[in-house]
Amino acid sequence: MGIESISVKDSRQTHLCSICHFPLKKNGTTSKGTQRWRCTSCGASSTLTRADTTARNQLTAFVGWILSKQTQAEYATSSARTFRRHTAWCWNVHPTLPHTGEVFDEIQVDGIYLRKGWCALIAIANGKVIGCQWCDQEKSVAWLELLRPLAEPKVVVTDGGSGLLKALKELWPQVKVQRCLVHIQRNVRTQLTLKPKTTAGKALRALSLRLTRIKTRDEATAWIALFAAWHTEFQHYLNEKTYAKDFTGTRPKGIRSTRVWWYTHDRLRKAYSSMNTALKRGHLFTYLREDLHALGINATTNMIEGAINSGIRTMIFHHRGMPTEHRRAAVEWFCWQHTAKDSRTSLGALIRPEHYTPRARKQAAEDLVEEQIGPELYGTGTTAEEGLYARIGWGGRSASTH
């Protein structure tokens, strides 16, 4: 066979021998089921691998383990150590959430704290995650970064986190806001406890429990009338004050010792204010508006609390012990998994060569020491003159010294 005929035949082959560059033919499979190839010239046997396919499979296994409740030993087909070695580079991959520009009727937002100084702000629509932003606390700048890439919806459902209203006023001044009724109930329960002792506290607690049972505008109007009647009845009770010069007991929590007076029923005032503020702003019954009622707007953030935040906490619990950076990566993968499937970025498209290329090994400290030029003046080695040497025989004395 001539050289010309060989080159023509090789150009039609996809698999060539890495040694002699002759065509390969199939030669059974390995114990793992991988296709084995044999060279038609030198007889060398090999298996063909593709770096991109291997990386994609490793990342797929890594994401599957992160989103499961299994340990690495339970999830891996090999040993846990092998699994960690193969997927160590996957921590460098950070998934991106798509921004399709779709306009939603309702967006729910909430923040979840992982550790001190790390909070994930999450936005969902139709039960799917559409945005995630890391911050140290829920402030307006962080909310702006989360909401800016999204299209303005008709309603934003929130638990009343700090900084959000300021961000909405700046970014979407015309958007409607619905306060989560369950969170309002929790705020009242925090201030009044489950079983209030006073008559005013019992009545206000009962009013808060009726919020989540309101389904029509007539029921909302009746609730507002009862709320106003409660305030009329207990207004003087709310305004009672205690003066420091007449007070001999323990100061309530949050009251500074330098204050001359404070409200006697401070907790009751806070519980009342949590509902009254939302009512004055028009955020309490937005879901019952005539122009929005047909859209089925939610009155609570249960969808994001129960599906997304709860799932993140469960995932962190199953893989407890991870450092903060790994926790952040796990949350990002969880949000990626809960985005709309048709707009989700594929795993293969997320991989970059710099992700799985090993970093250069740090130069050892002894390699950084410059070579000594000339005789050593001061050293750290052992010398016989100082008696710091390895002695042999009895007390260091050998037979030749006697």
KARATA-V407850 format. One record per residue. N is the residue number from 1. RES is the residue in one letter. SS is DSSP state (alpha for helix, beta for strand, coil for the rest). OMEGA is omega in whole degrees, -180 to 180 (none if undefined). D_CENTER is the distance of its C-alpha to the mean C-alpha in Angstrom with 1 decimal. Layout:
BEGIN
N	RES	SS	OMEGA	D_CENTER
N	RES	SS	OMEGA	D_CENTER
END
This chain:
BEGIN
1	M	coil	-177	63.1
2	G	coil	-179	63.0
3	I	alpha	-178	60.3
4	E	alpha	-179	60.0
5	S	alpha	178	59.6
6	I	alpha	-178	56.8
7	S	alpha	178	54.8
8	V	alpha	-179	55.2
9	K	alpha	-179	54.0
10	D	alpha	-178	51.0
11	S	alpha	180	49.8
12	R	coil	-178	49.5
13	Q	coil	176	47.4
14	T	coil	-178	43.7
15	H	coil	180	43.7
16	L	beta	-180	45.9
17	C	coil	-180	46.6
18	S	coil	-178	44.9
19	I	coil	-176	48.2
20	C	coil	177	51.0
21	H	coil	173	49.2
22	F	coil	-178	51.2
23	P	beta	176	49.8
24	L	beta	175	47.9
25	K	beta	-178	48.6
26	K	beta	-177	46.6
27	N	beta	178	47.5
28	G	beta	-179	45.8
29	T	beta	177	42.3
30	T	coil	180	40.7
31	S	coil	178	39.9
32	K	coil	-180	36.3
33	G	coil	179	37.7
34	T	coil	-180	37.2
35	Q	beta	177	40.1
36	R	beta	-179	42.6
37	W	beta	178	44.8
38	R	beta	180	48.2
39	C	beta	-180	50.0
40	T	coil	-179	53.3
41	S	coil	-176	54.9
42	C	coil	177	53.8
43	G	coil	-180	52.4
44	A	coil	-180	49.1
45	S	beta	-178	46.5
46	S	beta	173	42.8
47	T	coil	-177	39.6
48	L	coil	177	37.8
49	T	coil	176	34.1
50	R	coil	-176	32.0
51	A	alpha	-178	29.3
52	D	alpha	178	27.2
53	T	alpha	179	27.5
54	T	alpha	180	26.8
55	A	alpha	180	23.6
56	R	alpha	179	22.4
57	N	alpha	178	23.3
58	Q	alpha	178	21.5
59	L	alpha	177	18.2
60	T	alpha	178	18.8
61	A	alpha	-180	19.4
62	F	alpha	-180	16.3
63	V	alpha	177	14.0
64	G	alpha	178	16.2
65	W	alpha	-179	15.9
66	I	alpha	-175	12.1
67	L	coil	178	12.2
68	S	coil	177	15.3
69	K	coil	-178	16.4
70	Q	coil	171	18.9
71	T	coil	179	19.4
72	Q	alpha	179	20.2
73	A	alpha	180	23.9
74	E	alpha	-175	23.8
75	Y	alpha	-173	21.9
76	A	coil	175	23.7
77	T	coil	176	27.2
78	S	coil	179	28.4
79	S	coil	179	27.6
80	A	alpha	180	24.2
81	R	alpha	178	25.4
82	T	alpha	178	26.2
83	F	alpha	179	22.9
84	R	alpha	-180	21.1
85	R	alpha	-178	23.7
86	H	alpha	-174	23.4
87	T	alpha	-179	19.6
88	A	alpha	-178	19.1
89	W	alpha	-176	19.0
90	C	alpha	177	16.2
91	W	alpha	179	13.6
92	N	alpha	-177	15.1
93	V	coil	178	14.2
94	H	coil	-178	11.4
95	P	coil	178	11.6
96	T	coil	179	12.8
97	L	coil	-177	12.8
98	P	coil	174	16.5
99	H	coil	-174	18.3
100	T	coil	-176	21.5
101	G	coil	180	23.0
102	E	coil	180	23.6
103	V	coil	-179	24.7
104	F	coil	176	23.4
105	D	coil	-175	25.3
106	E	beta	174	22.3
107	I	beta	176	18.8
108	Q	beta	-179	16.6
109	V	beta	179	14.1
110	D	beta	178	12.2
111	G	beta	178	9.9
112	I	beta	-178	7.9
113	Y	beta	178	8.5
114	L	beta	176	7.3
115	R	beta	-179	10.5
116	K	coil	179	13.2
117	G	coil	180	12.7
118	W	beta	179	8.9
119	C	beta	178	7.8
120	A	beta	174	5.6
121	L	beta	-173	8.6
122	I	beta	176	8.9
123	A	beta	178	12.3
124	I	beta	175	14.0
125	A	beta	-177	17.7
126	N	coil	178	19.8
127	G	coil	-178	17.0
128	K	beta	179	15.0
129	V	beta	179	12.0
130	I	beta	180	13.7
131	G	beta	178	11.5
132	C	beta	-178	8.2
133	Q	beta	178	8.9
134	W	beta	178	8.0
135	C	beta	177	10.8
136	D	coil	176	12.5
137	Q	coil	-176	13.6
138	E	coil	178	14.4
139	K	coil	-171	17.3
140	S	alpha	-179	19.2
141	V	alpha	180	18.5
142	A	alpha	178	14.7
143	W	alpha	177	15.6
144	L	alpha	179	18.2
145	E	alpha	179	15.9
146	L	alpha	-171	13.8
147	L	alpha	-175	17.0
148	R	coil	180	19.5
149	P	coil	-175	18.9
150	L	coil	176	19.3
151	A	coil	-177	22.8
152	E	coil	178	24.1
153	P	coil	176	24.1
154	K	coil	-178	26.7
155	V	beta	171	24.6
156	V	beta	179	21.3
157	V	beta	-174	20.3
158	T	beta	176	18.6
159	D	coil	179	18.6
160	G	coil	179	20.3
161	G	coil	-177	17.7
162	S	coil	177	19.4
163	G	coil	-176	19.9
164	L	alpha	-178	19.2
165	L	alpha	177	23.0
166	K	alpha	179	23.9
167	A	alpha	179	21.6
168	L	alpha	179	23.0
169	K	alpha	-180	26.5
170	E	alpha	-174	26.2
171	L	alpha	-178	24.5
172	W	coil	-175	25.7
173	P	coil	-177	28.6
174	Q	coil	-176	30.0
175	V	coil	177	27.0
176	K	beta	-178	27.4
177	V	beta	175	25.0
178	Q	beta	176	24.7
179	R	beta	178	23.7
180	C	coil	-178	22.1
181	L	alpha	179	25.2
182	V	alpha	178	23.4
183	H	alpha	176	21.7
184	I	alpha	176	25.2
185	Q	alpha	179	26.6
186	R	alpha	179	24.2
187	N	alpha	178	25.2
188	V	alpha	179	28.8
189	R	alpha	179	28.4
190	T	alpha	-178	26.9
191	Q	alpha	-173	29.9
192	L	alpha	-174	32.6
193	T	coil	-179	31.4
194	L	coil	-178	32.1
195	K	coil	179	35.8
196	P	coil	-178	37.1
197	K	coil	-175	40.5
198	T	coil	178	42.0
199	T	alpha	179	43.4
200	A	alpha	180	41.4
201	G	alpha	178	38.1
202	K	alpha	-179	38.9
203	A	alpha	-180	39.8
204	L	alpha	176	36.6
205	R	alpha	178	34.5
206	A	alpha	178	36.3
207	L	alpha	180	35.8
208	S	alpha	-180	32.0
209	L	alpha	180	32.0
210	R	coil	-175	34.0
211	L	alpha	-175	31.4
212	T	alpha	179	29.4
213	R	alpha	-179	32.8
214	I	coil	-176	34.0
215	K	coil	-177	34.3
216	T	coil	179	37.1
217	R	alpha	178	38.2
218	D	alpha	178	41.2
219	E	alpha	178	39.1
220	A	alpha	179	37.0
221	T	alpha	179	40.3
222	A	alpha	179	41.6
223	W	alpha	179	38.6
224	I	alpha	179	38.9
225	A	alpha	178	42.6
226	L	alpha	179	41.8
227	F	alpha	177	39.3
228	A	alpha	178	41.9
229	A	alpha	178	44.5
230	W	alpha	-179	42.4
231	H	alpha	179	42.1
232	T	alpha	-178	45.9
233	E	alpha	-173	46.7
234	F	alpha	-178	44.5
235	Q	alpha	-180	44.5
236	H	alpha	178	46.9
237	Y	alpha	179	45.0
238	L	alpha	-174	41.7
239	N	coil	179	43.7
240	E	coil	-177	45.3
241	K	beta	175	45.0
242	T	beta	-178	45.5
243	Y	beta	-175	47.3
244	A	alpha	-176	46.8
245	K	alpha	179	50.5
246	D	alpha	-173	51.0
247	F	coil	-179	47.9
248	T	coil	-178	48.4
249	G	coil	179	45.3
250	T	coil	-179	41.8
251	R	coil	177	39.8
252	P	coil	-180	36.9
253	K	coil	179	33.4
254	G	coil	180	32.5
255	I	coil	-179	36.2
256	R	coil	-178	37.4
257	S	coil	-178	40.7
258	T	coil	-178	42.1
259	R	coil	180	41.9
260	V	coil	180	45.3
261	W	beta	176	44.1
262	W	beta	179	41.1
263	Y	beta	-177	40.6
264	T	coil	-178	41.7
265	H	coil	-174	39.3
266	D	alpha	-180	36.2
267	R	alpha	178	33.7
268	L	alpha	177	35.6
269	R	alpha	179	35.5
270	K	alpha	178	31.7
271	A	alpha	178	31.4
272	Y	alpha	-178	33.9
273	S	alpha	-179	32.3
274	S	alpha	178	28.9
275	M	alpha	-177	30.7
276	N	alpha	179	33.4
277	T	alpha	179	31.1
278	A	alpha	180	29.2
279	L	alpha	180	32.6
280	K	alpha	-180	34.2
281	R	alpha	-178	31.5
282	G	coil	-177	31.9
283	H	coil	-173	28.3
284	L	coil	-176	29.4
285	F	coil	178	31.0
286	T	alpha	-177	29.8
287	Y	alpha	179	29.2
288	L	alpha	179	33.0
289	R	coil	-177	34.2
290	E	coil	-178	36.9
291	D	coil	-178	35.3
292	L	coil	-174	31.9
293	H	alpha	-179	33.0
294	A	alpha	-179	33.7
295	L	alpha	-180	30.2
296	G	coil	180	28.8
297	I	coil	180	26.3
298	N	coil	178	24.2
299	A	coil	-179	25.0
300	T	coil	175	21.8
301	T	coil	-178	18.0
302	N	alpha	-178	18.3
303	M	alpha	180	17.0
304	I	alpha	179	13.5
305	E	alpha	-174	13.7
306	G	alpha	-175	15.3
307	A	alpha	-173	13.8
308	I	alpha	-177	10.1
309	N	alpha	179	9.1
310	S	alpha	178	11.6
311	G	alpha	178	10.5
312	I	alpha	180	7.0
313	R	alpha	178	9.3
314	T	alpha	179	11.8
315	M	alpha	179	10.1
316	I	alpha	179	9.2
317	F	alpha	-180	12.8
318	H	alpha	180	14.3
319	H	coil	-179	13.1
320	R	coil	-178	13.5
321	G	coil	180	14.9
322	M	coil	174	12.5
323	P	coil	-174	12.5
324	T	alpha	-179	9.9
325	E	alpha	179	9.8
326	H	alpha	175	9.4
327	R	alpha	178	6.6
328	R	alpha	179	4.8
329	A	alpha	179	6.7
330	A	alpha	178	6.2
331	V	alpha	180	2.9
332	E	alpha	178	5.2
333	W	alpha	178	8.0
334	F	alpha	178	7.4
335	C	alpha	178	7.5
336	W	alpha	-180	10.3
337	Q	alpha	-176	12.0
338	H	coil	169	12.3
339	T	coil	178	13.9
340	A	coil	-173	17.7
341	K	alpha	-177	19.2
342	D	alpha	179	22.0
343	S	alpha	-177	20.0
344	R	coil	177	17.4
345	T	coil	-179	17.9
346	S	coil	-179	19.5
347	L	alpha	-180	18.3
348	G	alpha	-179	21.6
349	A	alpha	-180	21.2
350	L	alpha	-174	18.0
351	I	coil	175	19.9
352	R	coil	-179	21.8
353	P	alpha	-179	24.6
354	E	alpha	179	23.1
355	H	alpha	-175	20.1
356	Y	alpha	174	22.4
357	T	coil	-177	25.3
358	P	coil	179	25.6
359	R	coil	179	25.7
360	A	coil	-179	29.2
361	R	coil	178	30.1
362	K	coil	-179	30.6
363	Q	coil	-178	34.3
364	A	coil	-177	35.6
365	A	alpha	-179	37.0
366	E	alpha	178	40.5
367	D	alpha	-178	40.4
368	L	alpha	-179	40.1
369	V	coil	-180	43.3
370	E	coil	-179	46.2
371	E	coil	-179	49.2
372	Q	coil	177	52.0
373	I	coil	180	55.1
374	G	coil	-178	58.4
375	P	coil	179	59.0
376	E	coil	-179	56.5
377	L	coil	178	57.3
378	Y	coil	-178	54.9
379	G	coil	-180	53.1
380	T	coil	-180	51.1
381	G	coil	179	53.0
382	T	coil	179	55.5
383	T	coil	-180	59.2
384	A	coil	-180	62.4
385	E	coil	-179	63.8
386	E	coil	-179	61.2
387	G	coil	-180	61.5
388	L	coil	179	57.9
389	Y	coil	-179	58.5
390	A	coil	-177	58.5
391	R	coil	179	61.8
392	I	coil	178	63.7
393	G	coil	-178	66.6
394	W	beta	180	67.8
395	G	coil	-178	66.2
396	G	coil	-179	65.6
397	R	beta	178	69.2
398	S	coil	-178	70.2
399	A	alpha	-176	73.8
400	S	alpha	-177	74.4
401	T	alpha	-179	74.2
402	H	coil	none	77.1
END
